[in-house]
Amino acid sequence: MVDLMAQYERIKPSIDAAIQSVITNAQFINGPEVITFQEELSDYLGVKHVIPCANGTDALQIAMMGLGLQPGDEVITPSFTYIATTEVIALLGLTPVFVEVDAETFCMDPISLAKAITSKTKAIVPVHLYGQAANMEEIIRIADAHNLYVIEDNAQAIGCDYYFSSGEVSKTGTIGHIGCTSFFPSKNLGCFGDGGAMMTNDDELASTLRMIANHGQSKRYYHDQVGCNSRLDSVQAAVLRIKLQHLDSYNEARQQLAAFYDHAFQSIPNVKVPARKAYSTHVYHQYTLQVLPELRDRLHNYLSDREIPSMIYYPVPAHRQRMFSAFGSNSIELPITDNLTERVISLPMHTEMKQDQRDYIASSVQSFFNQI
């Protein structure tokens, strides 16, 4: 699905030098590479504060801790997402409230969101799934009307631009109270291990998030609140500094591959290529088709037989997972979400795709539907 080795080979001298520099100065934790990376990412995103941490799941957890959410508080989130988004809600004793997604963008549906708000609701977690933004202008409007926090899950959409009706443009992850991202190796901006970060324009909140991520201490050995140990190490920061320089070109390569796929598949009956909304660019963390449920698994197996990887993100939505049964989630009716789990299939999407590989994937998908 991703060719990380080919990506590494292209920037190998810079990556090797950056890693060797960390080894040489031996500042492996909170070294200068971490400080510089957070400053460079802050500049790129146009946000005041970037707080690195150990992974994207920690970022979400620390964000909820930083906002002072208490057990029993309700947090609204789409069910059609990776489990980390919803897992941390339950982990903190909060109550996940699952809502529907838009059938075209796969992102939180504002109408479903508005209907789910109660007196116990304290926060909303929109997910910019597959590389395209949720309808943030409408989500922010709803949140402001009800005095709710907004935590963006931006793990799959770093570099994505959001266009407000006023003409203002913001990077996803910088629009809500806190943005969270992951630097897992396969992400659009990925390191060579685990890593994550939080983004905010609120000075006081940034200070709180940094403190929580560092054992809750305001200064060494003085712990003001219960925190955790969640750090981005210097080697990963060094790698990310190099890759950040290429992020825009990486996303452009993904967009070019997506345009190729679109052209190849858009005329196939009963196949829906990814939608693109005017309010958002699309950075294609995944390229996800929708096909008829009775054909999806057959296509998956057909591609596998031709040694073409494909993935189903996600076969079981959060509200159908056993881990949330205590919240009565199995009784929730989310027909669009349930339908998408039977229809979606993602094709290889990465920055190093060669033309012969593109042609082979496209012709294989076409041949499958030609024989139906």
CORFENLIN-V785366 format. One record per residue. N is the residue number from 1. RES is the residue in one small letter. PSI is psi in degrees with one decimal (* if undefined). OMEGA is omega in whole degrees, -180 to 180 (999 if undefined). Layout:
[[N RES PSI OMEGA] [N RES PSI OMEGA]]
This chain:
[[1 m -31.1 176] [2 v 145.5 -179] [3 d 81.3 -177] [4 l -29.8 180] [5 m -43.6 178] [6 a -37.9 177] [7 q -42.3 178] [8 y -44.0 -177] [9 e -33.5 -178] [10 r -31.8 -177] [11 i 21.9 -173] [12 k -48.8 -178] [13 p -42.8 -180] [14 s -41.8 180] [15 i -47.3 -178] [16 d -41.5 180] [17 a -39.2 -179] [18 a -43.8 179] [19 i -42.5 180] [20 q -34.7 179] [21 s -39.9 179] [22 v -42.7 179] [23 i -39.5 -178] [24 t -43.4 -178] [25 n -12.0 172] [26 a 24.1 174] [27 q 81.0 -169] [28 f -24.4 -179] [29 i 127.2 180] [30 n 35.9 177] [31 g -179.4 -177] [32 p -28.7 179] [33 e -36.0 179] [34 v -46.3 -180] [35 i -45.7 -178] [36 t -39.2 179] [37 f -44.8 -178] [38 q -32.4 176] [39 e -41.7 -179] [40 e -39.3 178] [41 l -36.8 176] [42 s -44.5 178] [43 d -42.9 -179] [44 y -44.0 -176] [45 l -17.6 -176] [46 g 38.0 -179] [47 v 150.4 -174] [48 k -39.1 -173] [49 h 133.1 168] [50 v 125.2 -179] [51 i 103.1 -180] [52 p 153.5 176] [53 c -172.9 -169] [54 a -29.0 -179] [55 n 171.7 -177] [56 g -32.0 178] [57 t -43.7 175] [58 d -38.8 -179] [59 a -45.4 179] [60 l -42.8 -179] [61 q -47.3 -179] [62 i -36.9 178] [63 a -44.9 -179] [64 m -36.3 175] [65 m -41.1 -178] [66 g -28.2 179] [67 l -1.4 176] [68 g 25.5 179] [69 l 141.0 -174] [70 q 153.1 178] [71 p 133.0 -178] [72 g -21.4 176] [73 d 142.7 179] [74 e 136.6 178] [75 v 122.4 -177] [76 i 132.2 -177] [77 t 151.9 172] [78 p 149.7 175] [79 s -25.7 -178] [80 f 84.0 -177] [81 t 169.7 174] [82 y 148.2 -169] [83 i -25.3 -178] [84 a -36.3 -178] [85 t -43.0 -175] [86 t -26.8 -177] [87 e -43.3 -176] [88 v -25.9 178] [89 i -51.2 180] [90 a -36.1 -179] [91 l -34.7 -178] [92 l 6.3 -180] [93 g 11.4 177] [94 l 170.3 -178] [95 t 114.5 177] [96 p 134.6 176] [97 v 113.6 -173] [98 f 134.2 -180] [99 v 170.3 -174] [100 e 160.5 176] [101 v 162.8 174] [102 d 135.1 -174] [103 a -18.3 -179] [104 e -41.1 -176] [105 t -16.5 -177] [106 f 7.9 -177] [107 c 164.6 -175] [108 m 131.3 178] [109 d 117.4 -178] [110 p -32.9 180] [111 i -44.9 177] [112 s -38.3 177] [113 l -51.1 -177] [114 a -37.8 -179] [115 k -23.3 -174] [116 a -8.9 -175] [117 i 132.1 176] [118 t -177.4 178] [119 s -17.0 180] [120 k -8.0 -178] [121 t 132.4 180] [122 k -23.7 -175] [123 a 157.6 177] [124 i 136.1 178] [125 v 87.9 173] [126 p 144.9 -180] [127 v 124.9 177] [128 h 79.8 -168] [129 l 139.5 175] [130 y -1.6 177] [131 g 2.3 179] [132 q 146.2 -175] [133 a 147.5 166] [134 a 167.2 180] [135 n 78.1 -170] [136 m -33.1 -180] [137 e -43.8 180] [138 e -38.0 179] [139 i -42.5 177] [140 i -40.1 179] [141 r -45.2 179] [142 i -43.6 -180] [143 a -44.9 180] [144 d -38.0 -179] [145 a -26.5 -177] [146 h 8.4 178] [147 n 51.3 -178] [148 l 149.9 174] [149 y 150.3 176] [150 v 120.8 177] [151 i 113.2 -180] [152 e 128.3 170] [153 d 100.5 -174] [154 n 22.7 -175] [155 a -25.9 -176] [156 q 8.4 -172] [157 a 25.3 -179] [158 i 132.7 -176] [159 g -8.4 -180] [160 c 137.9 177] [161 d 138.1 175] [162 y 131.0 -177] [163 y 114.8 177] [164 f 157.7 -180] [165 s -21.0 178] [166 s -12.3 -175] [167 g -11.1 178] [168 e 143.8 178] [169 v 131.2 178] [170 s 151.7 172] [171 k 140.2 174] [172 t 147.1 -176] [173 g -8.6 -179] [174 t 5.9 -172] [175 i -41.5 180] [176 g -170.4 178] [177 h -39.1 177] [178 i 140.0 170] [179 g 145.2 -180] [180 c 141.2 178] [181 t 164.7 179] [182 s 145.3 174] [183 f 28.2 175] [184 f 143.9 -171] [185 p -33.0 -176] [186 s -3.6 180] [187 k 164.8 179] [188 n -36.9 170] [189 l 97.3 -174] [190 g 148.5 178] [191 c -162.4 -179] [192 f 30.3 179] [193 g -139.9 176] [194 d 151.6 177] [195 g 157.6 178] [196 g 178.3 180] [197 a 157.7 172] [198 m 149.1 180] [199 m 139.5 176] [200 t 154.5 174] [201 n 2.7 -177] [202 d 115.0 -176] [203 d -47.0 -177] [204 e -40.5 179] [205 l -40.0 178] [206 a -42.9 179] [207 s -40.8 179] [208 t -43.4 -180] [209 l -42.6 178] [210 r -41.0 -178] [211 m -45.2 -179] [212 i -40.5 -179] [213 a -15.1 -178] [214 n 58.5 176] [215 h 20.2 178] [216 g 23.1 -176] [217 q 133.8 176] [218 s -33.7 169] [219 k 165.4 -170] [220 r 127.6 178] [221 y 8.0 175] [222 y 107.3 -171] [223 h 112.0 -174] [224 d -23.9 179] [225 q 166.9 178] [226 v 128.0 -180] [227 g -154.3 178] [228 c 176.2 180] [229 n 98.6 -174] [230 s 100.3 -174] [231 r 144.0 169] [232 l 121.8 -177] [233 d 163.1 -171] [234 s -33.3 178] [235 v -45.2 180] [236 q -39.1 178] [237 a -39.2 179] [238 a -42.8 177] [239 v -45.4 -178] [240 l -32.9 177] [241 r -41.4 179] [242 i -47.2 -176] [243 k -31.2 179] [244 l -32.9 178] [245 q -22.7 -177] [246 h 0.3 -171] [247 l -45.7 -179] [248 d -40.9 179] [249 s -34.0 175] [250 y -46.3 -179] [251 n -35.2 176] [252 e -39.4 178] [253 a -38.9 177] [254 r -41.2 179] [255 q -37.1 178] [256 q -41.2 177] [257 l -39.7 178] [258 a -40.4 178] [259 a -38.1 176] [260 f -47.7 178] [261 y -45.6 -179] [262 d -48.5 -178] [263 h -36.6 -177] [264 a -30.0 -170] [265 f -15.1 -169] [266 q -20.0 180] [267 s 1.4 179] [268 i 124.8 179] [269 p 142.4 176] [270 n 20.1 173] [271 v 127.7 -180] [272 k 119.0 178] [273 v 163.4 -177] [274 p 138.1 176] [275 a 153.1 175] [276 r 124.6 -179] [277 k 150.3 -177] [278 a -23.8 -177] [279 y 0.2 -174] [280 s 142.0 164] [281 t 172.5 180] [282 h 123.3 -178] [283 v 6.9 168] [284 y 58.5 168] [285 h -37.0 172] [286 q 148.9 170] [287 y 109.7 -168] [288 t 117.7 175] [289 l 156.6 167] [290 q 126.8 179] [291 v 170.0 179] [292 l 139.4 -178] [293 p -37.8 -178] [294 e -10.7 -179] [295 l -17.8 -172] [296 r -53.9 -177] [297 d -32.3 176] [298 r -40.9 177] [299 l -43.1 179] [300 h -46.1 -180] [301 n -37.8 179] [302 y -44.3 179] [303 l -38.0 178] [304 s -41.3 178] [305 d -26.4 178] [306 r 13.4 178] [307 e 36.1 174] [308 i 118.6 179] [309 p 145.8 170] [310 s 156.2 -176] [311 m 154.9 176] [312 i 104.7 178] [313 y 95.1 16] [314 y 139.1 -174] [315 p -26.6 179] [316 v 115.1 -179] [317 p 164.5 -175] [318 a -40.4 -175] [319 h -10.2 176] [320 r 0.5 -178] [321 q 142.4 -179] [322 r -32.7 -176] [323 m -20.9 -179] [324 f 11.6 -177] [325 s -29.1 -180] [326 a -20.7 179] [327 f 6.3 -180] [328 g 26.0 -173] [329 s -24.4 -178] [330 n -19.8 -180] [331 s -4.6 -179] [332 i 139.9 178] [333 e 107.7 176] [334 l 77.1 -172] [335 p -35.5 180] [336 i -46.0 179] [337 t -48.9 -180] [338 d -38.3 180] [339 n -41.1 -179] [340 l -35.6 -180] [341 t -20.6 179] [342 e -8.8 -173] [343 r -24.7 -171] [344 v 144.1 172] [345 i 129.7 -176] [346 s 137.1 -179] [347 l 164.2 177] [348 p 133.4 -179] [349 m 106.8 177] [350 h 175.8 -168] [351 t -11.9 -173] [352 e 19.5 -177] [353 m 127.0 178] [354 k 157.6 -175] [355 q -39.8 180] [356 d -31.7 176] [357 q -43.3 178] [358 r -46.9 -178] [359 d -41.1 -178] [360 y -42.7 179] [361 i -48.2 -178] [362 a -45.8 -178] [363 s -31.2 179] [364 s -43.5 177] [365 v -43.8 179] [366 q -41.9 -179] [367 s -34.4 178] [368 f -47.1 -177] [369 f -25.3 177] [370 n -27.5 -177] [371 q -6.2 179] [372 i * 999]]
